């Protein structure tokens, strides 16, 4: 993942955080690698991201 998306932050439990538009927005996804499925858990501004727990959302 990091090889293709250098700005991605890998979290535990298959979650990944992407910085979008020069770190103005954040995208949190949960990836099920076994079934090749991505679940969008959150998308919002950096300020909104600071108010959530990316591991539980």
VEXKOLMAR-122989 format. One line per 3 residues: number of its first residue (from 1); their letters; for each residue x, y, z of N, C-alpha, C. Coordinates in nm, 3 decimals. Each point is the difference from the previous one (the first is absolute). Layout:
BEGIN
NUM> A> X Y Z X Y Z X Y Z; ...
END
This chain:
BEGIN
1> XXX> 0.083 -0.118 0.000 -0.083 0.118 0.000 0.088 0.125 0.000; 0.099 0.001 0.088 0.087 0.118 0.009 0.079 0.023 -0.128; 0.030 -0.105 -0.076 0.075 0.016 -0.124 -0.081 0.078 -0.104
4> XXX> -0.131 -0.020 0.000 -0.085 0.069 -0.097 -0.054 0.133 0.053; -0.024 0.007 0.130 -0.057 0.120 0.062 0.089 0.040 0.118; 0.101 0.075 -0.030 0.098 0.037 0.101 -0.056 0.084 0.113
7> XXX> -0.112 0.069 -0.024 -0.059 0.084 0.104 -0.097 -0.077 0.089; -0.016 -0.128 -0.023 -0.093 -0.080 0.080 0.063 -0.038 0.134; -0.084 0.001 0.102 0.043 -0.045 0.133 -0.070 -0.133 0.028
10> XXX> 0.077 -0.103 0.023 -0.054 -0.133 0.024 -0.030 -0.014 0.149; -0.123 -0.031 0.032 -0.041 -0.024 0.137 -0.022 -0.150 0.019; -0.028 -0.041 0.122 -0.027 -0.142 0.023 -0.142 -0.035 -0.043
13> XXX> -0.028 -0.127 -0.012 -0.131 -0.053 -0.035 -0.044 0.037 -0.142; 0.096 0.014 -0.092 -0.033 0.025 -0.140 -0.043 0.141 -0.033; 0.022 0.094 0.090 -0.039 0.139 -0.024 0.116 0.078 -0.058
16> XXX> -0.036 0.093 -0.090 0.100 0.085 -0.064 -0.055 0.142 -0.004; 0.086 0.098 0.028 -0.037 0.141 -0.006 0.077 0.063 -0.116; -0.074 0.067 -0.090 0.060 0.068 -0.114 -0.012 0.150 0.021
19> XXX> 0.109 0.073 -0.030 -0.002 0.145 -0.002 -0.035 0.044 -0.142; -0.097 0.089 -0.012 -0.049 0.042 -0.131 0.013 0.153 -0.011; 0.031 0.048 -0.116 0.013 0.145 -0.027 0.100 0.067 0.093
22> XXX> 0.119 -0.053 0.003 0.105 0.061 0.081 -0.031 -0.001 0.148; -0.059 -0.109 0.048 -0.031 -0.021 0.141 -0.119 0.084 0.047; -0.079 0.054 -0.093 -0.119 0.077 0.037 -0.116 -0.091 0.039
25> XXX> -0.007 -0.116 -0.062 -0.106 -0.096 0.028 0.060 -0.134 0.039; -0.080 -0.080 0.071 0.043 -0.134 0.039 -0.106 -0.101 -0.042; 0.046 -0.116 -0.044 -0.086 -0.111 -0.038 0.044 -0.121 0.082
28> XXX> -0.093 -0.058 0.077 0.029 -0.118 0.079 -0.077 -0.116 -0.062; 0.071 -0.106 -0.033 -0.064 -0.118 -0.058 0.038 -0.123 0.081; -0.084 -0.100 -0.009 0.031 -0.132 0.056 0.006 -0.095 -0.117
31> XXX> 0.110 -0.073 -0.013 0.022 -0.087 -0.114 -0.013 -0.145 0.043; -0.084 -0.073 -0.071 -0.011 -0.144 0.020 0.078 -0.063 -0.114; 0.124 -0.035 0.026 0.090 -0.050 -0.103 -0.044 -0.136 -0.054
34> XXX> -0.064 -0.079 0.083 -0.045 -0.132 -0.042 -0.106 0.007 -0.110; -0.091 0.097 0.011 -0.109 0.013 -0.097 0.018 0.117 -0.095; 0.116 0.066 0.004 0.030 0.114 -0.088 -0.109 0.107 0.010
37> XXX> -0.033 0.036 0.124 -0.107 0.096 0.026 0.054 0.115 0.084; -0.042 0.122 -0.035 0.039 0.119 0.076 -0.127 0.066 0.053; -0.001 0.027 0.130 -0.112 0.068 0.065 0.045 0.140 0.039
40> XXX> -0.069 0.101 -0.048 0.031 0.138 0.039 -0.059 0.022 0.139; 0.085 0.034 0.094 -0.044 0.021 0.138 -0.016 0.147 0.032; 0.078 0.088 -0.067 -0.008 0.144 0.028 0.064 0.076 -0.115
43> XXX> -0.058 0.114 -0.033 0.064 0.097 -0.089 -0.040 0.138 0.050; 0.100 0.085 0.017 -0.028 0.134 0.052 0.128 0.082 0.005; -0.014 0.118 0.057 0.114 0.090 0.011 0.096 -0.050 0.107
46> XXX> 0.117 0.056 -0.002 0.101 -0.037 0.099 -0.051 0.033 0.140; -0.068 0.113 0.016 -0.054 0.039 0.132 -0.106 -0.099 0.047; -0.085 -0.046 -0.090 -0.102 -0.099 0.035 0.065 -0.134 0.037
49> XXX> 0.105 -0.034 -0.070 0.073 -0.125 0.028 0.059 0.002 0.140; 0.047 0.115 0.044 0.059 0.010 0.133 -0.101 -0.028 0.111; -0.129 0.007 -0.031 -0.105 -0.020 0.101 -0.049 -0.145 0.007
52> XXX> 0.050 -0.088 -0.085 -0.046 -0.140 -0.003 0.112 -0.093 0.045; -0.039 -0.123 0.027 0.097 -0.107 0.027 0.001 -0.089 -0.123; 0.103 0.008 -0.080 0.004 -0.073 -0.127 0.001 -0.152 0.017
55> XXX> 0.031 -0.049 0.119 0.000 -0.144 0.025 -0.139 -0.055 0.027; -0.094 0.086 0.041 -0.131 -0.050 0.037 -0.112 0.050 -0.092; 0.025 0.099 -0.079 -0.105 0.054 -0.087 -0.036 -0.096 -0.111
END
